[in-house]
């Protein structure tokens, strides 16, 4: 039986949930993969410690942009993963408050890549497979054809802040 079929494990809890205000009405969320294939992530939100409700479901991606947030309101977010075998537990809750006023002018913005949000790890340790666009254009940067040429994520590159490094060879 095991030579012909494989058991699908229940996904692990999604690790490292990170939230960041992307303006007065947008919050970007990203998390680590749940180490299982064909995973759907359920993103839940509550207002400052209230009851959680489902905000969205995301399939095979580790990013979601909440575009229904209200400026100055504090939100709690959590994520869980599920596949055909069952559901994981929840991620650690992240607390985010959208800016009270628009921080960065985003009208007409075509691409916004942040090293501290929206990084999807690649197959090679430290590599970046996908860099999620934080603008409303959704023009993600992806390197899947040659993993050894993918840019590298550096956690504390510039004044303790993360950066994505491109090797020019």
LOGURO-35230 format. One record per residue: x, y, z of N, C-alpha, C in turn; residue in three letters. Coordinates in pm, whole numbers, plus 50000, padded with zeros to 5 digits. Layout:
BEGIN
XYZXYZXYZALA
...
# end
This chain:
BEGIN
500824988050000500005000050000500865012650000UNK
501905012850085502725024950095503585027049970UNK
503805016449891504565017949768503775024749659UNK
502445024649670501605030449565500935043449609UNK
500675044749736499965056449787500785063149897UNK
500565075849912501235083250020500165090050105UNK
500425090850231499515097850320499845112650318UNK
498815120750318498995135250322498935139550468UNK
499985145950518499945150250658499115162950676UNK
498575164650795497925177250831498995188050831UNK
498725199750776499765210150772500135215150911UNK
501365219550925501825225851049501175239451064UNK
501235244951185500765258651206501595268051119UNK
500975277851053501765287450975502705295351067UNK
504005295251039504955302551124505085317151083UNK
505615325051170506075338751145505075347651072UNK
503885349251127502915358551068503385372751094UNK
503475380750987503925394650996502855403450933UNK
502525414351000501575424050946502205437750940UNK
501845445350836502385458950822501335467850758UNK
501205479950811500305489850750500885494250617UNK
500065493750513500495497950380499825511050340UNK
499275517850435498565530350412497435531350512UNK
496465539850484495385541950580494275531450570UNK
494195523950460493135514050445493635500350402UNK
494945498050408495505485150365496485479850469UNK
496385466750494497335459650580497855447750501UNK
499165446450493499775434950426500145424450530UNK
499825411950500500145400750588500965390650510UNK
502005385350571502755374350510503145364550620UNK
503315351950580503635341450676504455330750608UNK
505095322550689505885311450636504985300150591UNK
505505291750503504745280450451504455270350562UNK
503355263250547502915253550648503455239450623UNK
504435237950539505135225350509504225213950464UNK
503235216950386502395206650326501945211650189UNK
501625202350101501235206449966499735208949958UNK
499335216249855497925219349830497245224949954UNK
497775235950003497295241850128496445254150099UNK
495325255150171494505267150170494655273650307UNK
494965286550307495135293850432493875302050459UNK
493395301450582492265309450626492805321150706UNK
492525333250658492975345550724491805350950805UNK
492035353150935490985358251023491425371451085UNK
490435379851115490715393051173489725395851285UNK
490215402951387489335408151491489725422651518UNK
488795430051573489075443951609489505444051755UNK
490765447451779491335449551912490845439652018UNK
491115426751999490805416852100489395411452096UNK
488585415451999487225410251986487215396451924UNK
486045392051884485895378851822486485378951681UNK
487155368051645487735366751511486655362751411UNK
486785367651288485925363251178486805361051056UNK
486335352350966487095349150845487105361150753UNK
488305365050713488485376350622488635371550479UNK
489395360650461489635355350326490235341350335UNK
490215334350222490935321750208491885323150091UNK
493125318850112494185320350013494745306449983UNK
494835302849856495325289649818496755290249768UNK
497625281949827499025280349785499775293649775UNK
499535302749865500275315449871500435319150017UNK
501465326650048501725330650187501615345750204UNK
500625351750138500465366150147498995369750128UNK
498575380150200497235385550180497265400350212UNK
496565408350133496435422650159494995425450199UNK
494825429950323493505433950372493265448150324UNK
492355449650230492055462750173490775468550229UNK
490265462650339489025467450401489295473550538UNK
490545475550572490905481050703490485495750713UNK
490285500150835489895514050862491055521050931UNK
491375532950885492495540750939492395542151091UNK
493515539851160493595541851303492955530851388UNK
492375520551327491745509551400492765498451421UNK
492875493351542493815482651572493155469151544UNK
493855460951465493345447751426494275436751474UNK
493695425451511494435413151538494195403951419UNK
495275397851369495165388551257495755375151299UNK
495185364351245495765351051262495455342951136UNK
496235332451115496115324250995496185309551036UNK
495405301150969495565286650986495575280250848UNK
496155268450840496295261350713495415248950714UNK
494925245150594494185232650585494445226250449UNK
494345213150449494415205450325493415193950338UNK
493525183950251492575172850254492655164750383UNK
493775165350453493955157550577493385164450700UNK
493205177650694492675184750809493245198750821UNK
493035204950937493465218750961494555219351066UNK
495435229051051496465231651150495865239851263UNK
496685242651362496305252551461496545266451402UNK
496295276551481496485290351434497925294851448UNK
498295304351367499575311151381499535319751507UNK
500655325251542500705335351647499955347651595UNK
499215354251681498455366251641499415377851619UNK
499185385451512499935397751490498965409451500UNK
499405420251559498565432051581499075443251490UNK
498165449051412498535459651318497485470551318UNK
497925482951309497035494451301497335502151173UNK
496375503051080496605511150960496875525650999UNK
497645532450918498015546350945496785555150956UNK
496825564851048495705574051063495575583150942UNK
496695585950877496695593650753497495585850650UNK
497285588650526498005581650419499485584650432UNK
500315574350450501745576150470502495578350341UNK
502455568650253503155569350126502105571350018UNK
502285581149931501295582849823501355570849728UNK
500245563649717500225551549635499435553149505UNK
498795564649484498085566749358499065566149243UNK
498785557849145499665556549030500875547749052UNK
501075542849174502235534349201502085521249125UNK
503125517249054503085505048973503765493149039UNK
504705495649131505435484849195505985489549328UNK
505795481349434506315484649566506805471649628UNK
508105469649628508715457649684509385461249816UNK
508975454549923509515456950056510245444650103UNK
511425446450159512195435050210511625429850341UNK
510825437950411510295433750541508885427750532UNK
508365426150411507015420750396506845414950256UNK
506245403350247505925397650117507025389350053UNK
507955384250133509025375850080508595361150092UNK
508575354049979508265339749978509575332249956UNK
510005324050052511285317150040511325307549921UNK
512525306149865512745297049753513295283649798UNK
513635275349700514135261849726515545261949784UNK
516365271649745517725272949796517675281049925UNK
518365276650028518335283350158518655298250146UNK
517765306550200517955321050198517515327750070UNK
517115319949970516725325949842515285330949846UNK
514975339849753513645345549740513025340249611UNK
511945332549624511255327449506510315337949450UNK
509545344449539508595354649497508675366449592UNK
508615378249534508615390649611507285397349581UNK
506395397749680505025402349661504985417649648UNK
504335422349543504145436649517503155442249619UNK
503545452749692502685458749793501775469649737UNK
501965473349610501065483049548499765475849513UNK
498805483049462497545476749423497625470749283UNK
498775471649216498935466349081499145451249079UNK
499595445349190499815430849202500805425549098UNK
501935432249080502975428148986504125421549061UNK
503905409649112504895402549192506135399149110UNK
507295399449175508555395449112508815380849148UNK
509095372549047509235358149069510455352748997UNK
511165343349063512285336249000512105321449034UNK
511505314048941511275299848966512025290948868UNK
512505296448757513135288048655514555283948692UNK
515335292748756516705289648795516905293548942UNK
516575284549035516635287949178517995292849225UNK
519085288249163520415292649207520705307049169UNK
519895312949083520065327049045519095336349118UNK
518335330749208517355338749282518065348449376UNK
517475360149401518065369349498518035363249638UNK
518835368749728518945363449864518365373249965UNK
517645367850063517105375750172518165376850280UNK
518445389150325519405391550433518645398450545UNK
518545391950661517685396650770518125410050829UNK
519415412250847519905424650909520985430850821UNK
520615435850707521595440650610521945455350625UNK
520955463850642521175478250644520605483950774UNK
521485488350864521055493850993520075484751066UNK
520315471751061519465462051129518185458751055UNK
517975464450939516765462150860517035451650752UNK
516005444350709516205434250606516415440350468UNK
517025432550381517235436550242517215424150154UNK
517035426250026517135415549928518355418549844UNK
519275408849837520555410849769520545403349635UNK
520985410249533521105404349400522575402249370UNK
522925390149328524315386849296524485388349146UNK
525465395949104525635399148962526535389848885UNK
526325376948892527135367948810526275359348722UNK
# end
